């Protein structure tokens, strides 16, 4: 990757912005899930007996709900359409934000691949960290979205009420409904999405190989390597240690584990399925497998 490409596309800036935005979307998905999981805080019309048949109909037909020819099934929704719009607008817009966040992540990951970016935690620490953080954030958003049991009902009821009030469906509903269906099986869909990005993800994770194994060694191995000793060279104890990768020394094992496990899950363990067509790719395949197994065993 040339510096011109990196600066022209502002990749580092976009990664930072998307990570911040993703955290906000993730928090809102968590709040929706928490709210809808508790009968005391769940939207009241989801608990009304009069709405029960309408909600079942919407959930069954989602996203192809014929509002105009379903007046009998959707009668209770029509009576409370104003209250539904008022109560569910923030919920619906949060789901729309997930869709828009996904679009921007797609665009950025494709741009990074087109620019043939090289990720190495010891060479471009902030860039690599932001890339892996984005994968974790995006995967977390999608998995949390798929665990909101009332997601179809919330989106479907809002759109029905919107069409009853304005005479047409919301402009985002068609794409949003399709996205919700796609993530009924989130890990399968994530595997498809990250398939084209296997090379970049694997490269970023492989740069953690030696760092992760050194940080997860036992105390005996640290002592043998003189990494954990207070008496081996007393005169040198007050001398500062020079390192070209100092930022990596402050990287917690927990963060690295999150990167490795989440990337492997979202990519369908693509990091363990790098084509072994040469000795170098064979070593990469072995290191990927060992890295994941060690992380899971820690």
C-alpha positions, 0 to 999 in steps of 0.5 A, spaced: 500 500 500 502 506 498 502 512 502 498 516 497 493 511 497 492 511 505 492 519 505 487 519 499 482 515 502 483 517 509 483 510 511 485 511 518 480 516 519 475 512 517 476 506 521 476 511 527 470 514 526 466 507 524 469 504 530 466 510 535 459 510 531 459 502 532 460 503 539 454 507 539 450 502 535 452 497 539 450 500 546 443 502 542 442 494 540 444 492 547 439 497 550 433 494 546 435 487 547 435 489 555 428 493 554 425 487 550 427 482 555 423 485 561 416 485 561 416 491 565 420 495 560 417 492 554 413 496 549 406 496 552 402 494 546 407 488 545 403 485 551 396 487 550 391 481 548 388 485 543 394 486 539 396 478 540 393 476 533 396 482 529 403 481 532 403 473 530 400 475 523 406 480 522 411 476 525 409 470 520 408 475 514 415 479 515 417 483 511 412 481 506 406 484 509 400 486 505 397 492 510 391 494 505 388 487 504 389 485 511 385 490 515 382 484 519 388 482 522 391 489 523 385 492 526 388 493 533 394 496 529 390 501 526 387 503 532 393 505 535 398 507 530 399 514 532 401 511 539 405 506 535 409 511 531 411 515 537 413 509 541 417 505 536 420 511 532 427 511 536 427 503 536 426 503 528 431 508 527 436 504 531 435 498 526 436 503 520 442 505 523 445 498 524 443 498 516 447 504 515 453 502 519 453 495 515 453 499 509 459 503 511 463 497 513 462 494 507 465 500 503 471 501 507 473 493 507 472 493 500 477 500 499 482 497 504 482 490 500 483 494 493 488 498 496 492 492 498 493 494 505 498 491 509 497 490 517 502 488 522 501 490 529 509 491 530 509 496 524 503 500 524 500 498 530 494 504 530 492 502 523 492 494 525 488 495 532 483 499 529 482 494 523 481 488 528 477 493 533 472 494 527 471 487 525 470 485 533 465 491 533 461 489 527 461 482 529 458 484 536 453 489 533 450 483 528 450 478 533 446 482 538 441 484 533 440 477 531 439 476 539 433 481 539 427 476 539 422 481 537 426 485 532 421 483 526 415 485 530 418 492 532 420 493 525 414 490 522 409 494 527 412 500 526 412 500 518 405 498 518 403 504 522 407 508 518 403 506 512 397 507 515 398 514 517 402 516 510 399 511 505 406 508 503 411 504 507 418 507 510 423 508 505 428 504 509 423 498 510 425 494 504 432 493 505 431 493 512 427 487 512 431 483 507 437 485 512 433 482 518 432 475 514 439 475 512 441 475 519 437 469 522 443 465 521 448 470 523 455 466 523 453 463 516 452 470 513 458 473 517 462 468 513 459 470 507 461 477 508 468 476 510 470 471 505 473 476 500 477 479 506 480 473 508 487 475 506 487 482 510 484 479 516 489 473 516 495 477 515 492 482 521 491 476 526 498 473 524 502 479 526 499 477 533 503 470 533 509 471 536 507 477 541 501 473 543 505 466 544 510 470 548 505 474 552 501 467 554 507 463 556 508 460 563 512 463 569 517 458 568 518 459 560 519 467 562 524 465 567 528 461 562 528 466 557 530 472 563 523 475 562 521 474 569 527 475 573 529 480 579 536 478 580 539 475 573 543 482 572 542 487 578 546 492 575 541 493 568 535 493 572 535 501 572 536 501 565 530 503 560 529 497 555 529 500 548 523 497 544 521 498 537 514 495 539 513 499 545 505 500 544 504 492 543 507 491 550 501 495 553 496 491 549 492 486 553 492 479 552 484 480 553 484 484 547 488 480 543 483 474 545 477 478 543 480 479 536 482 472 535 476 469 537 471 474 534 475 474 527 475 466 527 468 466 528 465 471 524 470 469 518 468 462 519 475 460 521 478 463 515 484 464 518 485 456 519 483 455 512 488 459 508 490 455 502 497 451 503 499 452 496 507 453 498 511 452 504 510 459 506 502 459 506 503 452 509 507 455 515 501 461 515 496 455 515 500 452 521 501 458 525 493 460 524 491 454 527 496 454 533 494 461 534 487 460 535 487 453 539 492 457 544 487 462 544 481 458 546 486 454 551 488 460 555 
